[in-house]
Amino acid sequence: MKKKYDAVIVGAGPNGLAAAITIARAGHSVLVLEANETIGGGARSAQLTLPRFIHDPCSAIHPLALASPFFKALPLEKFGLDWIHPAAPLAHPLDDGTVIILERSIDATAAQLGRDARAYARLYSPFVRGAEKFVVDLLGPLPLPPRDAILFTRFGVNALLPASLLARFIFRDVRARALFAGMSAHSMLSLDAPITSAFGLTLGILGHSVGWPLPRGGAQKIADALAGYLKSLGGEIVANQRVTSLDELPRAHAILFDTTPREFLNIARDRVRGIYRAQLKNFRYGAGVFKMDWALDAPIPWQAQECLRAGTVHLGGTLEEIAASERAVARGAVSARPYVLLAQQSLFDPSRAPAGKHTAWAYIHVPNNWNGDATKIIENQIERFAPGFRARILARHAYTPAQMEQHDANFVGGDINAGAQNLFQLYTRPAWNFLNPYATSLRGIYLCSSSTPPGGGVHGMCGYYAARAALREIFQ
């Protein structure tokens, strides 16, 4: 490390790397410091079970990465990033042995929904037609004026509603309601809570407009491509370099933290005072996850064979069951029949496992810092829709919420979104500062993590907007 840089970024997750790239592209010297031995934050890969079985400890399926306006502007394919599109983005099996498939085509999806077909098409079609502009609005911080104010307002009217309410209001039958509930439950909130519909709408829009892809070779390839491009711009990255104090950092005009408010306060200590410090201390972290990976002897034996076409499978049955599962988490408990998010990357990416073998990836939502063991109930849910699953397990690996936080300090209590994305923290994260939510109370110091708008997901937009703020205010 040199003694002075134009900018120093603490944390080499997708947002930290995005911030570094944005500043480096403007011609400034940049240093990225990463506490872990490997870069990537939530976008990493490892051999968690058996040799040559490549697993993603956190993020696995990446519609937001493909839709990200920032990532689209980068030549990441030149640095080894190759996207794979499963035949279908999503499968949602039911207990009667049938399955609803989220297809890239709205019409093909709607055709499976009986008398809800027209309602489904009416709900999603306007946003998919305008997706190119609309997604930019969706991934921007308020109060940026939307590029299509009418479409954005139409989205907002529906998005503000609880998913359980919107699903019952728009759809009449089990199938459409279940599909919408499964996507909305990505919010990690009770489906009775406001704005949970926003997640069901957004993920459906992305499924139809860009798909739900996975990176060939594992999520680590996203971070590696970002790092490769940054280094081509002259940026530096130093891993295994934990920062515990501002005094440990080289001199810089701007410092950006790809950390949670809690970790930033631990590093800045008593330099942050007053109202801003109080707001960061009051920042709320959401539900955690209990995460599992499996090495398998064969593909998952789904009762509904069409599930093998999808990279992602939602397990939870009906709207009512999924809502009950997420409601239990909000009340500090875990359902015996939890909503399970499952990915089966090796069906589409042979590099993930030895020839003829496979991997599976899944997690459930649990209360923050929950210390139980969900292995049995997760595998029971998979067996429910894929009898014989356990017989194909060669090895398993589990992360408790505490172990997720050990893997990445931003996952406080297992919260992979680095903060609850509820009504009060969706765009006011991490503090009430609409004009510049990335600026801290310290001159030249910014937050650029998923604790800032637009929140969780591998898209780099938090880092991009934070870097833009630094370029505007510090480098002019």
N, C-alpha and C positions, 0 to 999 in steps of 0.2 A: 504494500500500500504506500502511496505517496502521502505527503503531509497535508496536501490541500487538493480539494476537488470543487468543481462547481456545484455538484449535488451528490449527496450520499443517501442511499435508500437502505433502510433496515428491513430485511425480509425479502426472500427471493421466491415468493409465491407468484401466481400469474399477475396479480395486481402490482406487486413490487417490480416485477420485470417489465410490465407495461409502462409504469411510471419512468423507469430508467430508460427504456427505449424512446419514449416521447421526448425526454430531455436531451438524450444523446442525438436524436435526429435534428434537434435545433442547434447542434454544434457545440454542446457543452460536455465537459468531462464528468463522468459518472462512475461511482463505486457502489456496488451492491454487497451488503454483508448478510450472510445467512447463518443462523444459529446451528442448523442441522448439517450433517455430513453431505446430504444431497439437497439440491434445490428443488423447488416445485410446490412446496406447501401442500395444498389439497390435490395437486396434480402430480402424483408420484406413482411409481410402480415398484414391486418387490416380489421376491420368491418367498411367499409367506407360508406355504404348506410343504411342497416337495420341490426338489431341483427341477428346473425348466418349466415350472408352472408359474406364469407371470400373472400377478394379481394387482389390482388397483386398491390401495388401502382406503382411499376416499372416493373422489369423483371417478366416474366410469363412462357415462353417456353424456354427450356434450352438445345439445342443441344451441345453447347460448354462445358457445365458442364459435360455432359456424355462422351464427347470426350476428355476432359482434361486429359493429362497424369498424372498430379499431383493429381487430385481428384480420378483417378483410383487407385492410390497407397494407398489410405486411406480407413479404414474400416468404412465408413460413414453410411452404412446400420445398423451397430451395435448401432448407435446413432440416429436412427429414420428416416433416409432418405430412402424413397421408391419411385422409379420412376414409372410413369404411361405412357404407350405408347398409344396414340390414334390410332384408326384403320388406319388412314393415317396422315402423318405429316402436309400436307398443302392442302388447296383447293383454287382455283382461279376462281370464277364465272365470266361469261361474260353476256352481255346484251341480248344475244339470248336465255337465259335460260339454257345454257349448262355450264359445269364446267370442269376445268382441275384439276386433282388430282395428287399431288406429292406422289406417292406410295413409299414404301420401295424398291420395285423392279424397277430397271431401265427399264426393258422390259415392265412392266405393265404401267409405266409412258409413255414411248415412244409410246406405242400402241394407246394412245389417241391423238397423234400429227400428224397423217396423213403422208404426204410426208416428214415431218421433223423428223420422228421416228429414222431413221438411223443416222442423224446428231446429235440428242440428245444423243443417245447411244454412238456414237464416242466421243462426248465431255466429258461425265462424266465417262464412264467405266474405263479408265486407272487409274483415281484418286481414284475411289471407290475400285478397286482391291488392290491398294497400300495404302489404307487409314490409316492403322495402323502406318506406318512409316511417311506418308505424313503429317498427322495431327500434329505430333510432330514437324516437320519442320515448319509447318504453324504457330504454337503457340510458336515459339521460337524467340528470338531476333537475328537480324543480328549482327555480321557476322558469326554466328555459321554455320559450313559446313552442308549442308543438307544430310540426310541419303540416299536419292535417288536424286542425282544431276540432272539426266536426267528428271525425273518426275517433279521435282521442277522447272526446266527451262521451261519445256513444260507448266506448270501452269502459270509461270511468263509472258510468251509471250502473252497469252490470258488475264491474269489478269490485265495487264497494260492498256488495251484498255478501252475506255468508253463503258458502257454497251449498250447504244443505238446503237453504231457502231457494236459491236460484235454480238448483237442479229440480226441485219439486214444482217450481213455478213454470219452468219452460218445458220440462219433459214429463211424460205420463207413465212410462214403463220402466221396468227394472234395468234394462240394458243400457240405455243412454244415461240414466242416473248413475249407474255404477261406473261407467267410463269417466264421466265428469268428476265423480267423487275421488277416484284414484288419482287423477291428475291434480286435483285441488289439494289433496293431502300432502303434496310436496311442500306445502306451506309450513308444515310442522306445527300447525295450530289446530285447535278444535274447529271442525267444519261449521260450527255454530258461530264462529267469530267473524266480524266484518273483514272484508278484503280477501278472504280465502278464495272467492270466485276468481280473483285476479290470476291466481296460479293455474287454475283449471283452464281459463281462457288462454293465458300466455303459452302454456305447454301444448295445448291443442293447435294454436296458431303456428307455433314453431314446427310441430310435427307435420303439418300440411305444407308449410312454406319452405323449410330448409331440412326437415327430417331430424331424427335423433341419432346422430352418428357416433362412432367410437374411433379413436386414433389407433392406427395399426401399430402394434407393439406395446401398447399401454399408455396410460395417461401421462407418464413421464415424458413421452415424446413431445407433448405440448410445451412443457417447461424447457426441455432441451432445445427445441426449435427457437423459442423466445430468447434463450440464453445465447444460442449461436448467432442469431441476428444482432443481439446487443453487442456481442464481442466484435462482430464485423464493423460496427459503428465506432469501435474504440472503447466501449464500456468494459469495466472490470467487475469480476465477481469473485468474492472470497467466501468459501463455505466453511462450516465448523468454526464460526466466529460469533459467539454469543455476545450481545451488547447488553450491559447491565447499568450503564450510566451514560449520560450525554457527554461526559468528559472523556470517554473512551474513543469518541469518534474523531476522525480527521477534521480539519477545518473545512468548512463548506459554506457556500452562500445559501443553500437550501438543503434541508434534511426532511425526508419523507419516510413515514413509518407504515409498513405493511403489517401492522399489529392491531390488536384490539385496544380499546380505550384502557382496559385494565393493565395490559402490558406496557403501554405508553406511559401511564402514570408511574409504574414501577421503575421505568428508566429515567423519566424526567424528574421524579421525586418532587421536592418542594418548590421547584421552579414554576410549576403550574398551580395557580391559586384561584381563589374567588369563585365566581359563578361558573366559569368554565370547568374548573376542577369538580365542582359539585355535580354538574351535569354528566361528566364522564363517569363519576363514581355511581351515579344513578342509572347508568346505561344498563339495560336488561338483556340477559342472555336467555335464549329459548331452550326448547326441548333438546335433549341429546340423542345420540344414536347408539344402538348396539349393533356392531358390524360383524359380518361373517364372510369368509371365503372358503371355498371347497376345491379340492382336486378330485376330479371325477373319472371313473373308468369308462364312462359313456355319456352321451347327452342326457339331460333330464327327461325322464319318461312321462311327458305330459299326457294327461287323459285326453285333452283337446290338442291334437297333433299340430294344429295351426300355430300354437305357441312357439314352435320351432322356427317360425319365420321372423320372429321379433327379437330385437336386441334387448328390450326391456319387457318385463312382465310384472303387472301389479296383482298382488294376491291379497284378497280381502273380501271378495264376494260383493255384496250389495252396498248401496249407499248407506243403509242403516247400520250395517256391520262396520264399515269403514269409519263412519261418524262416531260410533260407540268406541272404537279403538282409539281414535285421536282425542275424544272427549276424556277418556280415562287418563291419557298422558297429561292432559291439561290439569287434571285433578290430582296428579302425583302418583298415578298407578300405571300398571301395564296390563293390557287385556290378554286373556288366555288365547284369544284368536286375533292376533295383531295384524295390522296392515303391513304387508311386506313389499318392499321395493327390491326387485331381483333383476340382475343383468346376466346374460349368457354370452360373453364376448367371444369365446373360443369357437362358437358355431360359425362365426363370420371372419375370425382372425386366427388362422392356424398357428401363428407364431406364439400364441399364449400358452400352449401346452404341447407335450410330445405327441407324436402321430397317434391318432385314435383315442387320445385322452382329451379331457375338457376341464374347464373351470366354471365356477359359478360365484356370484357376488351378490350379497343381499344385506339389507339392514332394516331395522324397525326403529320407530321413534320411542323414546323412553324419557322419563323425567330427567331434568338436568342433574348430572352427578349421580344418577342411579347406579347402585352397586350390585345389582342382581345378575343372574345368568339366564339369558334368553335363548340359549342354544336349542333347548328342547322345543319351546313353543314356535320358534322360527322353522325348525325342521318339520314340526307337525303341520304347519300351514302349507309348506311345500308338498309334503306327502298327501295332504288333502286334495290337491289338484294334480299331483304327479305320484301316484302310488308306485312304490319301489324306489323312490329317490335315495333313501338311506342306504340301500344295498349297493349303490354305485359310488358311495363316498370312499375315496382312498385316504384322504386326510382333510382336516378342517382347521381353521384358524379363526379366532374371535378377538374382537377389540371391545372392551367395555368403554363407557364414556370417559373414564379416567385415562384409559390407554389411548383413546383417540386424542385427548389433550396432550398426552406425552408425545404422540406422533407429530402433533402440530399445536403449538401453544395458542394459536388463534381459536381452536375448537374448545372454548371454555366450557367445562362440564359436559363435553361431547357435542356441543352446538356447532355443527358444521357450517352454519351461516354467519358465525362470528357476531351474533346478536339477533334477538327475536325480530322477525319481520312482520310485526303486527301493525295495526292502524297507526299507532303513535310513533313507530320507529321505521316505517318504510322509507320515508323521505326526510325525516328529521334526525336520522342517525348521523353521527353519534351525539349531536347537540342541536339546539334550536338555532340554526344559522342558515337560513335559506339562500342567502346571497353567496356564501362560500362555506359549505359544510366540511370542506377538507382542511381549512385553516384552523390551527390551534390558537391558543392565547399567546403563544410565543412567536415572535417575528421570525419568518423564514422556516418554520417547522410545520409540517402538514401530516395528516393521516391519509392513507391511500388504500386501506384494507377493505374487506367486505363489510366492515362496520360503518362504512360510508355509502352514500347512494351510488349505484342503484341496488347494492346489497349482494347477497350470496350468489354463487355460480361462477363458472370459469368463463369469463368474458373480458377481463382486463379493463373494463370501463371505469371502475373506481380509481385505478392507478392512472389511467389516461386523463381523467378530469382533474385529479389532484395535481398531476404534473402540469396540466394546462394552467391551473391556478398559480402554481409556482413560477412558471414562465412569464405569466402576465404580471405578477406582483413583484417578483424578485429580479428576473432577467429582462423584463419589459420587452 
